[in-house]
Amino acid sequence: MLSARGFAVAWITLDRFGQRASYEPTSPSDPVFHLRRVGGGAGHLWRLFRTRAEAATYMGEAYGRDSEGAEWARALAVGDLEELLKRYAERA
């Protein structure tokens, strides 16, 4: 996540209607990716976010403006990775 300059991810395996989402990433930098537990069955679909605005827009469009996901995105404590590091990273 850090190498992609992201600071938040959302589980998007199911769409707003409860149907399993499908997606084929097009490159290593694609913000949507599959992740499966070691020895686990089905993989899960995740969406990486690089800014709070990106997260709020995506979650509002994908799950509805009044959804729990859109509310989560709008309430993220920081706006991007740089702000996260500035606020919480330990300085040596």
C-alpha positions as CSV (number, residue, x, y, z in Angstrom):
1,M,0.0,0.0,0.0
2,L,2.8,2.5,0.9
3,S,4.7,1.7,-2.3
4,A,1.6,2.7,-4.3
5,R,1.4,6.0,-2.3
6,G,-2.0,4.9,-0.8
7,F,-3.2,5.5,2.7
8,A,-6.5,3.7,2.9
9,V,-8.2,0.6,1.4
10,A,-11.8,-0.5,1.2
11,W,-13.2,-4.1,0.9
12,I,-15.3,-4.0,-2.3
13,T,-15.9,-7.7,-2.9
14,L,-19.7,-7.1,-2.8
15,D,-21.4,-4.2,-4.6
16,R,-24.2,-2.1,-3.2
17,F,-26.7,-4.8,-4.2
18,G,-24.9,-7.6,-2.4
19,Q,-23.6,-9.1,-5.6
20,R,-20.0,-10.3,-5.9
21,A,-18.0,-7.8,-7.9
22,S,-15.5,-8.9,-10.5
23,Y,-12.5,-7.0,-11.8
24,E,-9.3,-7.7,-13.7
25,P,-6.5,-5.3,-12.8
26,T,-4.8,-3.9,-15.8
27,S,-1.4,-3.1,-14.3
28,P,0.6,-3.3,-11.0
29,S,-0.4,0.3,-10.3
30,D,-4.1,-0.4,-10.7
31,P,-6.0,0.7,-7.5
32,V,-8.2,-2.4,-7.4
33,F,-6.5,-5.6,-6.4
34,H,-7.3,-9.2,-5.2
35,L,-6.1,-10.5,-1.9
36,R,-6.5,-14.0,-0.6
37,R,-5.6,-15.4,2.8
38,V,-3.0,-18.1,2.7
39,G,-4.8,-21.4,2.5
40,G,-8.1,-19.5,2.1
41,G,-10.8,-20.1,-0.5
42,A,-12.1,-17.2,-2.5
43,G,-10.1,-14.1,-2.8
44,H,-11.4,-10.6,-1.9
45,L,-11.4,-7.5,-3.9
46,W,-9.9,-4.3,-2.5
47,R,-9.7,-0.7,-3.6
48,L,-6.7,1.5,-2.7
49,F,-7.2,5.2,-2.2
50,R,-4.5,7.9,-2.5
51,T,-6.6,10.8,-1.2
52,R,-9.7,11.3,1.0
53,A,-11.4,13.0,-2.0
54,E,-10.8,10.0,-4.2
55,A,-12.2,7.7,-1.5
56,A,-15.3,9.8,-1.0
57,T,-16.0,10.1,-4.7
58,Y,-15.5,6.4,-5.4
59,M,-17.5,5.2,-2.3
60,G,-20.3,7.6,-3.0
61,E,-20.6,6.6,-6.6
62,A,-20.2,2.8,-6.0
63,Y,-22.3,2.4,-2.8
64,G,-24.5,5.6,-2.7
65,R,-23.8,9.0,-1.2
66,D,-25.6,8.1,2.1
67,S,-23.9,4.7,2.5
68,E,-21.8,3.6,5.4
69,G,-18.8,3.4,3.0
70,A,-19.2,6.9,1.7
71,E,-19.5,8.2,5.3
72,W,-16.3,6.3,6.2
73,A,-14.4,7.9,3.3
74,R,-15.6,11.4,4.2
75,A,-14.5,10.9,7.9
76,L,-10.9,9.7,7.1
77,A,-8.7,11.5,9.6
78,V,-6.1,12.6,7.0
79,G,-6.3,13.7,3.4
80,D,-3.4,11.7,1.9
81,L,-0.3,9.7,2.7
82,E,1.9,12.8,3.2
83,E,-0.5,14.2,5.8
84,L,-0.6,10.7,7.5
85,L,3.2,10.5,7.7
86,K,3.5,14.1,8.8
87,R,1.0,13.6,11.6
88,Y,1.9,10.1,12.9
89,A,5.4,9.0,11.7
90,E,8.0,8.7,14.4
91,R,11.0,11.0,13.9
92,A,14.4,9.7,14.7
